[in-house]
Amino acid sequence: MVTFDGPRNGESDATKMGVAEVIFASFQSIQRQHDEVKIEKAAASLRHDLRTSSEGEEPTAVIEETVVALVRCIDSAMASITKTKKDWSESVSRIRRLAAAFACGGKNEAVARAVVDRAIEFACVERDAIRSEGCALLGECLRILIEASKPASSILKSSKARTTASDVAVAEWKVECLSAAASALLPRLTDKIAKVRSASISGVAPLFDENACRFREGADDLEGLAASIQSVLLWISSNDSSAANRVLAVQSIQANEDTIPHIIERIMDVDSKVREAAIELLRTGVSPENLDEDQKIEILQSGLTKRCTKTHAKTVQLITCNWLKAAKFDPIKLLDSLNPVLNETVCDKVVRVLLEVAPKLDCESSICNNLGEPELRSLKQQMTKKRCLVQDEETPLNASLAYFLRIKCDTSDNKSDAIFEAVDDIPSLCNLLNAQTDKLIEFNESDSYDDLDEDEAAEFEDNQNFICLQLIHMASASELQEEGSRRHFISIIRSMLSRLATPDDLVDACVKSLASAHDSESHFLQTISEVLADVEDDDTFHSRDHDEKAVIIVRQMRIIAILSIVLESLSGQMVSHPILEGFFQHLSPAITSKNAVVREHGVICLSKFCLLSPEDKLLDEFMPLLMTIAGSVEERVEVRVQSLLALSDLALIHENLLATNEGSSKSFQGMLLEMLAHSMPGIVVTAAEISAKLLLAGRLTDPNLIAWLLTIYFDTSLLDKSEDSAEVKSVGCPARLQQIISVFFPTYAMSSLDANDALMASVKPLLSIVKDKLEASSAKTLSQWPIAKIIEYICYTVDLADKKENQDYQGKCESAEGLLVNHSSIIDGETQEEVIEKSVSRDDDDISNVEASSTLLASIAIAEFLSKEGDTSPTFYVRALAKILSNVCIDVEAEDAALLVQLKAHVAEAEYAVNEDGPTAKNLRKIMDALVGIEDIRSDDEDVSSSEEEEEEESEGEVEKENSLRSKSSKSHAESVKHNRTSLGNVN
């Protein structure tokens, strides 16, 4: 407890004490109380005691003595923070609050200014705890100044009270105190200590209350200061490291037109308490009329999430206690404000939440606490109210009503009863659907369509389509158990699909509902076959300009749309079904159409059709057709790309698809290589995605494909081209490709040893590809394909895969050794001695078979390229490759001598081929100096090996001949491209 120089024991009468003693006694008394202290009452009691004790004294002296004593109490409280190690927070808090209430709650300007100035000094000290308490004292002063100036209201007075001159004078000094306190708190909002920031945020919060508006309206300085504080609070609400401070900032923000977007953004905060604070502020401080449709949808998308139950509960509370209440608890009006036609997914969540909450209102305390008993009854009545689809003949069907009833049917335990509440029976529902579709078709064919504005016509059409979809879903949800209702529904849907005038937006729902209405897939295929025949025979549709070609295109697109949905819904059991095979005659005209859009969708549908075709028919008929389309130079990019995608999907399913195609005039792999070098970015992006997919699946292993993927991955101009290229936007996304390839290379290298070898072997074709791209360019374009970085990336990825392979191998060896602890154990039919003998022989083989590093293999490929193509390559490219060779670090003693000799020979040939260029020759000389002793090492190794072979032949006979053959085969294997690499090479 903080101590002061208060009254002596036994002296508690205010009439016998001076001003300072009265103040000290009051502050001592407030610390002793254990119950909740009412600070305002204690401050009023202190003022009364001071008036009593200072009767007859000079007012100026009393004020001066009051200021001195009050400041002394504050200083003693702050000093106790540094002196005592015990819990001082409660005592200091009570002293701080009483000092602020006494000084700023009265009408004495000098006392209030003295306390505010003293608090400003404490808010700037170095000690964190004192600085935090100083900010808290400023906040208390600011709050009490605003609350004490609140005009008194009375139910007996209807007119506003007049303001006297003295009141105006008081308001002026209070505004000055407010400005001083707010100015001192502003820099503390961004203090380095979270506790100081917290006290500052709480302190400035009263500036945005309704009572503070009177102060800001008359003072421009205070208004500008409040705007600055508001902007800082918005920044804190999203960027402060402390979640508690972000919560305080959100609670302090004044909700208005400018801050609402920031509050909505906080619903996506990582901390649940911040999200709850933002939603609570929207519930209590923002009216639904002040939110537009997009803002409401954004709130619901972020709030109605299953990841956080607390955020979900707060959002439900916002919907029921604010938005639904503003709509008089009518869910249809609420859906009208959310526009379910454009925001179906969000509205689905809202309706399901309301239907789930309505029966549980008695258990939902969060809702019951915010709604009165009449409001709860109204909510229950509106949610359980029986609604009919058709109100009367003159009133059009409402989209929100149809949507609400459809969701209600889906969530109901007895769907049939729920549907019969909305409509009399299924035939009536089908007739309503048919009438709604006819209304839409008549609108599209009438002159009123042209008279309306484009946006208005689209809105009406979307609205009618949405209503038709809800009716179709309602009919499907009824399960159609009655035979008569089921047949009537099938006939209505079949007639809708057969009419070309039926909007395309209804085709998907019609086909799926038709599939659910049949008891078997065979019957469904039979009905679809009849629908396709009716579509081809339909002559009732006429285009607006009476163009016969347009009618043909519409007919072909309708057939493709129906077939695509049908093929997606069928199971694999329908392969080779005779009706399914007959669908190709409806599909083939679209594939050969003169319209590019029809051909593109026809190829997409053909790819789905191939998935349900037998393999022999696929190889004999459809594979050549897709290859022809993909390889056609005259065909449009979109159509060729769809053919490529279809071939890649089929190659993943059928393993022999690419193997049977290798002997043809133009293989699929050759076509991929051709398209990877295409000038159109759209084809390049798609071909690269296909290549990565097939390489990772093991269908292709060509190092040339890997080399092209590396070139595309490091091509910095591809993203720049995509911004201005329409083909890239419609066919493939380069940014997505970059992400795919960045994951592909390490995954592919670790997938198998063959894949790792293929990645290493891609260095040689990579050098030729980059050379071809640089031949028509200048030295500045070398940064577009940084060859040094590409090769370094290859070596790093290969070494990383080798390291992982070694770790896995060591783990297996350690586990095998653990199994051999018991001497009597037998592993795979072998005793412990046999296993150990095999392990020793394996170690001997590893010692004799020297492993090549990725650095050495890459250096050999570069040197070989320079020796063969160095004289025909651009000079700047040759210099770059020579610089790579000069910077490599090769451990001559650890590498294979045969490969080192091979590297030295290629470097010597390269030095002879490019000897006219000084910088290149200088860099090649550096690596030649590092390989100067390679031939001697090679000769010594050959002498030792020959002597050992002679001794082994004399002592062991035929067995040693077999070992010599193995040694020769291992040497020839070392000279080949593929090597087992475990040592990590370095490329500087």
Summary of the structure (lengths in Angstrom):
residues: 988
radius of gyration: 42.1
end to end distance: 68.6
largest distance: 133.0
contacts: 3114
relative contact order: 0.02
helix: 74%
strand: 1%
